[in-house]
């Protein structure tokens, strides 16, 4: 069952590369859409076979590979990875749908898109540390190529920065995995929590620190975020959708699966500092977003803030908080993809993303009224308005973390309030007022005051409309996602080593109740 989720995109990429003759870009796009549609359909079949009441790995597959090195082909899915596999299938399909006018190397473009999707599936499903690392690294070069070949004017700089940061991330993660094997004297790279009886606390803290920095770069968390705004600004809209909606989740997934899951005792020792780190990252991302004039950079910095909520939830390590982290990964993937799609439409129709230049785009006759309506819905969801996915995600994170770390949680709640500030600035400046595209220098003499923007075709807004509907659906009916992940999240929060270490470190204030949503 699970290997097919890897086989479909990888075989599709190989078919695109080896297909004889010259195919027009439209035909290549159709082939990629068919392959990605099959991948999403198979993800739903896996979901149908998945038992949400069990916290154990399901549908497991195991084959020996390089046994002497501890590398085994082991796949499995649980309530933590299942939602992310679905998000990967859906958003990669959205990226292909909104890809148009690819005249430069279209065969390579769509092949790289499929390789990334297959690698992400492999990373989410891997039950072997080395196998996870192989898939984690496999998406690096394809994404670098997507930015450096099909990006903006400064794409080489942005792609190189992304490559350097992510390569350092991979080296730290691999070093931690190999260090764990060396310290324990085994070649067992399975997902087994390490206790103080196996490894001294000092060694655990050292290895956990390497993993935290490695995955912190990928998330990204402050101060390792520097590569993200440049990558988003120079990447095309479909690549930004894929990067924000899917690839950043490799970092947050790593925090929960490997940092917390492998080193629960050491995690409990660092948890108070991690909660403060999360609050700092949330506040920095929000304040940096307020200072942006480029719409795309503003959305990029918002990701830095919203990813900090997941670290806060992981630091608290209560069942409700960890379930909230899963909700936050899913909701951020949908909301950020929606916002980047809409910013892309604005840029195509106006030629700019500058908030000092754009005005009145919500004009019902000559502007972008439907795009503006979807943008308002997207920023409301990101700001945590009730009835949308962002609200239920943040509420669960804060509810599960407030008893453990009240100060860090309150600071993060302040960051949530700042989200409303910078997105209201975006909407007010770009979408309200008189329709105009006016440079700040001399708007009367050189500005375009009487603008007639090209209409937005329905096919351009269909992906964004679908994402908006998903954001509202999760906000109004969160129980489905909750049931899917609750058992696994409760099991993670109740790891015996984690519970005992947290109780010793902080006493009863942590409020580690058995059970999840209840």
C-alpha positions in Angstrom: 0.0 0.0 0.0 2.6 2.6 1.0 5.2 1.8 -1.5 2.8 2.7 -4.3 2.7 6.3 -2.9 6.4 6.4 -3.8 6.2 4.4 -7.0 3.5 6.6 -8.6 5.4 9.9 -8.6 8.8 8.4 -9.2 7.6 6.3 -12.1 5.8 9.3 -13.5 8.9 11.4 -13.3 10.9 8.7 -15.0 8.3 8.4 -17.7 8.4 12.1 -18.4 12.1 12.1 -18.7 12.3 9.1 -21.0 9.2 9.8 -23.1 10.4 9.7 -26.7 10.0 12.7 -29.0 9.1 16.3 -28.3 5.9 16.9 -26.3 4.3 20.3 -26.0 4.2 21.8 -22.5 0.4 21.3 -22.3 0.7 17.6 -22.9 3.5 17.3 -20.3 1.3 19.2 -17.8 -1.6 16.8 -18.4 0.6 13.8 -17.8 1.9 15.3 -14.5 -1.7 16.1 -13.5 -2.8 12.5 -14.1 0.1 11.1 -12.1 -0.5 13.5 -9.2 -4.2 12.8 -9.4 -3.5 9.1 -9.1 -1.2 9.8 -6.1 -3.9 11.7 -4.3 -6.4 9.0 -5.1 -4.1 6.4 -3.7 -3.6 8.5 -0.6 -7.3 8.4 0.0 -7.3 4.6 -0.4 -4.6 4.4 2.2 -6.7 6.7 4.4 -9.7 4.3 4.0 -7.5 1.4 5.2 -6.2 3.5 8.1 -7.5 2.8 11.6 -7.6 6.1 13.6 -8.3 4.3 16.9 -4.8 2.8 16.9 -1.7 4.8 17.8 0.7 2.2 16.3 2.3 2.3 12.9 0.0 0.7 10.4 0.3 -0.8 6.9 3.9 -1.5 7.6 6.4 -2.7 5.0 9.9 -4.0 5.7 12.6 -5.2 3.4 16.3 -5.6 4.2 18.5 -3.3 2.2 22.0 -2.6 3.5 21.8 -4.5 6.8 25.5 -3.9 7.7 24.9 -0.2 7.8 21.5 -0.4 9.5 19.7 0.9 6.4 16.4 -0.9 5.9 13.4 -0.2 3.7 10.8 0.2 6.4 7.6 2.2 5.8 4.6 2.8 8.1 1.9 5.4 8.7 0.2 6.7 11.8 -1.9 9.6 12.9 1.1 12.0 12.7 2.1 11.2 9.1 -1.3 10.4 7.6 -2.5 14.0 7.4 0.8 15.2 6.0 0.7 12.6 3.3 -2.8 13.8 2.3 -1.6 17.5 2.3 1.4 16.6 0.2 -0.8 14.9 -2.4 -3.3 17.7 -2.5 -0.9 20.7 -2.6 1.5 19.1 -5.1 -1.6 18.6 -7.4 -2.5 22.3 -6.8 1.0 23.3 -7.7 0.8 21.5 -11.0 -2.7 22.9 -11.7 -1.6 26.5 -11.3 1.6 26.0 -13.4 1.0 27.6 -16.7 3.1 29.1 -19.5 6.2 26.9 -18.7 8.1 27.2 -22.0 11.5 26.6 -20.6 12.4 23.0 -20.0 8.8 21.9 -19.2 9.8 18.2 -19.2 12.4 18.8 -16.5 10.0 21.1 -14.5 7.2 18.5 -14.1 9.6 15.7 -13.5 11.2 17.6 -10.6 7.8 18.3 -9.2 7.0 14.6 -9.2 10.3 13.7 -7.6 9.8 16.2 -4.8 6.3 14.8 -4.1 7.6 11.2 -4.0 10.5 12.2 -1.7 8.2 14.0 0.7 6.0 10.9 0.9 9.0 8.8 1.6 10.2 11.1 4.4 6.8 11.1 6.1 6.4 7.3 5.8 10.0 6.2 6.7 10.5 4.1 9.8 14.2 4.0 9.5 16.3 7.0 10.4 18.7 6.6 7.4 15.8 6.0 5.0 14.2 9.2 6.3 17.5 11.1 5.7 17.8 9.8 2.1 14.3 11.0 1.3 14.9 14.3 3.2 17.9 15.0 1.0 16.3 13.8 -2.2 14.0 16.8 -2.4 16.9 19.3 -2.0 18.4 19.4 -5.5 15.0 19.3 -7.3 13.7 22.3 -5.3 17.0 24.2 -5.8 16.6 23.6 -9.5 13.0 24.8 -9.5 14.1 28.1 -7.9 17.3 28.6 -9.9 15.8 27.9 -13.3 12.2 29.1 -13.1 12.6 31.8 -10.4 12.8 35.6 -10.5 15.6 38.0 -11.3 17.7 37.1 -8.2 16.9 33.4 -8.4 20.6 32.3 -8.3 21.2 34.1 -5.0 18.0 32.8 -3.4 18.6 29.2 -4.7 22.2 29.2 -3.5 21.2 30.4 0.0 18.5 27.8 0.2 21.0 25.1 -0.9 23.6 26.1 1.7 21.1 26.3 4.6 19.4 23.1 3.7 22.7 21.3 3.2 23.8 22.3 6.7 20.5 21.1 8.0 21.0 17.7 6.4 24.5 17.4 7.7 23.4 18.1 11.3 20.6 15.6 11.1 22.8 12.9 9.6 25.5 13.6 12.2 22.9 13.2 15.0 21.6 9.9 13.6 25.1 8.5 13.1 26.2 9.8 16.6 23.2 8.0 18.1 24.4 4.7 16.6 27.9 5.3 17.6 27.0 6.2 21.2 24.7 3.3 21.7 27.1 0.9 19.9 24.5 -0.5 17.5 23.5 -0.1 13.9 19.8 0.0 14.8 18.2 3.1 13.1 14.6 2.3 14.0 12.3 4.8 15.7 12.9 3.7 19.2 13.1 6.2 22.1 16.4 6.5 23.9 16.5 6.3 27.7 19.2 7.5 30.1 20.0 3.8 30.8 21.2 3.5 27.2 22.8 6.9 26.7 24.0 9.5 29.2 22.0 12.7 29.5 24.9 14.8 28.2 25.2 12.8 25.0 21.4 12.9 24.6 21.4 16.7 24.9 24.2 17.0 22.4 22.5 14.8 19.8 19.1 16.5 20.4 20.7 19.9 20.0 22.1 18.9 16.6 18.6 17.7 15.5 16.9 20.9 16.8 19.2 23.1 14.8 18.9 20.9 11.7 15.1 20.8 11.8 14.9 24.4 13.0 16.6 25.5 9.8 14.0 23.6 7.8 11.0 24.8 9.7 12.4 27.6 9.8 12.7 29.1 13.2 14.4 32.3 14.2 17.4 32.9 13.8 17.7 30.2 11.0 14.9 31.7 8.9 17.1 33.9 6.7 16.8 31.7 3.6 13.0 31.6 3.5 11.9 35.1 2.5 14.4 35.2 -0.4 13.4 31.7 -1.6 9.7 32.6 -1.6 10.3 36.0 -3.2 12.3 34.6 -6.1 10.3 31.3 -6.5 7.4 31.0 -8.9 3.9 30.8 -7.4 3.6 27.0 -7.8 7.0 26.5 -6.1 6.0 28.8 -3.2 2.8 26.8 -2.7 4.9 23.6 -2.6 7.6 25.1 -0.3 5.2 26.7 2.3 2.5 24.1 2.2 4.5 20.9 2.2 8.3 21.2 2.5 8.4 23.3 5.6 6.4 20.5 7.3 9.4 18.2 7.0 11.0 20.4 9.7 8.0 20.4 12.1 7.4 16.7 11.5 11.1 16.1 12.4 10.6 18.0 15.7 7.8 15.8 16.8 8.9 12.4 15.3 12.6 12.5 15.9 13.5 15.2 18.5 10.6 14.5 20.9 10.2 10.9 19.9 13.8 9.8 20.1 14.9 11.8 23.1 11.9 12.3 25.4 14.0 12.7 28.5 16.4 15.2 27.0 13.5 17.0 25.4 11.9 17.5 28.9 15.2 19.0 30.1 15.2 21.6 27.2 11.4 22.1 27.0 11.3 25.4 29.0 14.0 26.9 26.8 12.2 25.6 23.7 9.0 27.3 24.7 10.8 30.6 25.0 12.4 30.0 21.6 9.0 29.4 20.1 7.6 32.6 21.5 10.6 34.6 20.2 10.2 33.0 16.8 6.5 33.9 16.8 7.0 37.5 17.7 9.9 38.0 15.4 8.0 36.6 12.4 5.0 38.8 13.2 7.0 42.0 13.7 9.1 41.3 10.6 5.9 40.8 8.5 4.6 44.1 9.6 7.7 45.9 8.2 7.4 44.3 4.7 6.2 46.2 1.6 6.3 43.2 -0.7 3.2 41.0 -0.3 5.0 37.8 -0.9 7.7 38.6 1.7 5.0 39.4 4.2 3.3 36.0 3.7 6.8 34.4 3.9 7.6 36.0 7.3 4.1 35.0 8.5 5.3 31.4 8.1 8.2 32.0 10.5 5.7 33.1 13.1 3.1 30.4 12.6 5.7 27.6 12.6 6.7 28.8 16.1 3.3 27.6 17.4 4.3 24.1 16.6 7.5 24.3 18.6 5.5 25.7 21.5 3.0 22.8 21.4 5.9 20.3 21.2 7.6 21.9 24.2 4.4 21.6 26.3 4.0 18.0 25.1 0.4 17.6 26.3 -2.0 15.5 24.3 -4.1 18.6 23.3 -1.0 20.6 22.4 0.5 18.0 20.1 -2.9 17.4 18.4 -3.0 21.2 18.0 0.5 21.0 16.4 -0.9 18.5 13.8 -3.9 20.9 13.2 -1.5 23.8 12.8 0.7 21.9 10.2 -2.4 21.1 8.1 -4.1 24.5 8.5 -0.9 26.4 7.7 -0.3 24.3 4.7 -3.7 25.1 3.3 -3.7 28.8 4.3 -0.2 29.6 3.1 -0.8 27.9 -0.2 -4.0 29.9 -0.6 -2.3 33.2 0.2 0.6 32.5 -2.2 -1.8 31.6 -5.0 -3.7 34.9 -4.5 -0.5 37.0 -4.4 0.5 35.3 -7.6 -2.7 36.3 -9.3 -2.2 39.9 -8.1 1.3 40.0 -9.5 0.3 38.6 -12.9 -2.5 41.1 -13.3 -0.8 44.2 -12.0 3.0 43.5 -12.5 3.8 44.4 -8.9 3.5 43.2 -5.3 4.5 46.5 -3.7 2.0 47.6 -1.0 3.0 51.2 -1.5 1.9 51.0 -5.1 -1.2 48.9 -5.1 -4.6 50.4 -4.1 -8.2 49.5 -4.5 -7.9 46.1 -6.1 -11.3 45.1 -4.6 -13.0 47.4 -7.2 -16.0 45.4 -8.4 -15.9 46.6 -12.0 -12.2 47.2 -13.0 -10.3 45.4 -10.3 -9.9 41.9 -8.8 -13.1 41.5 -6.7 -13.2 37.8 -6.4 -9.4 37.5 -5.7 -9.8 40.2 -3.1 -12.7 38.3 -1.4 -10.6 35.2 -1.2 -7.6 37.2 0.1 -9.8 38.6 2.9 -10.9 35.1 3.7 -7.3 33.8 3.7 -6.0 36.6 6.0 -8.9 36.1 8.4 -8.1 32.4 8.6 -4.4 33.1 9.2 -5.3 35.6 11.9 -7.3 32.9 13.7 -10.9 34.0 13.1 -13.4 31.5 14.5 -15.0 29.2 12.0 -11.8 28.7 10.1 -8.9 26.3 10.3 -6.5 28.8 11.8 -8.7 29.4 14.9 -9.1 25.7 15.9 -5.3 25.1 15.4 -4.1 28.0 17.5 -6.8 27.5 20.1 -5.7 23.9 20.7 -2.0 24.8 20.8 -2.7 27.6 23.3 -5.1 25.5 25.4 -2.6 22.6 25.6 0.4 24.8 26.4 -1.0 27.5 28.8 -0.8 25.3 31.9 2.8 24.2 31.1 4.3 27.5 30.0 1.9 30.4 30.6 4.4 33.2 29.8 5.6 31.7 26.5 1.9 30.9 25.5 0.8 34.5 26.3 3.6 35.9 24.2 2.7 33.6 21.4 -0.9 34.8 21.7 0.3 38.3 21.3 2.0 37.2 18.1 -1.3 35.8 16.9 -2.8 39.2 17.5 0.0 40.8 15.4 -1.0 38.5 12.6 -4.3 40.4 12.3 -2.3 43.7 12.3 0.0 42.9 9.3 -2.6 41.2 7.2 -5.1 44.1 7.8 -2.3 46.4 6.6 -2.0 44.2 3.5 -5.7 44.2 2.7 -6.3 47.8 3.6 -3.4 49.1 1.4 -3.8 46.8 -1.6 -7.5 46.1 -1.8 -9.4 49.1 -0.4 -9.6 52.7 -1.6 -9.5 54.0 -5.2 -8.2 51.6 -7.8 -4.8 52.7 -8.7 -1.2 51.5 -9.3 0.8 54.5 -8.3 4.5 54.8 -7.6 5.3 56.6 -4.3 7.5 59.2 -6.0 4.9 61.2 -8.0 1.6 59.4 -8.2 -0.3 62.2 -10.1 2.3 62.7 -12.8 3.4 59.1 -13.3 0.9 56.8 -11.7 -1.8 54.8 -13.3 -4.9 56.3 -11.7 -7.5 54.9 -14.1 -6.7 51.3 -14.2 -8.5 48.5 -16.1 -7.1 45.2 -14.9 -7.4 42.1 -17.0 -10.2 39.9 -15.7 -9.2 36.8 -13.8 -10.4 33.6 -15.6 -12.2 31.0 -13.5 -9.5 28.4 -14.1 -7.1 30.8 -12.3 -9.1 30.9 -9.2 -10.4 27.3 -9.0 -7.4 26.0 -7.0 -7.6 29.0 -4.6 -11.4 28.4 -4.2 -10.8 24.8 -3.4 -8.3 25.7 -0.7 -10.6 28.3 0.8 -13.3 25.7 1.0 -11.0 23.3 2.8 -9.9 26.0 5.3 -13.5 26.7 6.2 -14.4 23.0 6.3 -11.7 22.2 8.8 -12.7 25.2 10.9 -16.3 24.2 11.0 -15.9 20.4 11.2 -12.5 19.7 12.9 -13.6 16.4 14.4 -12.5 14.4 11.3 -8.9 15.5 11.5 -9.0 15.2 15.3 -10.1 11.6 15.2 -7.5 10.8 12.6 -4.6 12.0 14.8 -5.8 11.9 18.4 -4.6 8.4 19.3 -1.1 9.0 18.0 -0.8 12.4 19.6 -1.9 11.1 22.9 0.6 8.2 22.7 3.4 10.7 21.9 2.5 12.9 24.9 2.3 9.8 27.2 5.7 8.3 26.3 6.7 6.9 29.8 10.2 8.5 29.6 8.7 11.9 28.6 6.0 11.9 31.3 8.3 11.0 34.1 11.0 13.5 33.0 8.4 16.3 32.7 7.0 15.6 36.1 10.4 15.6 37.7 11.3 18.8 35.9 8.1 20.8 36.5 5.8 19.0 38.8 2.1 18.9 38.5 1.8 22.3 36.7 2.2 20.6 33.3 -1.3 19.2 33.5 -0.6 16.0 31.7 -4.1 14.6 31.5 -4.8 11.3 29.9 -6.9 11.7 26.8 -6.9 14.1 23.9 -9.7 16.5 22.9 -11.8 15.7 25.9 
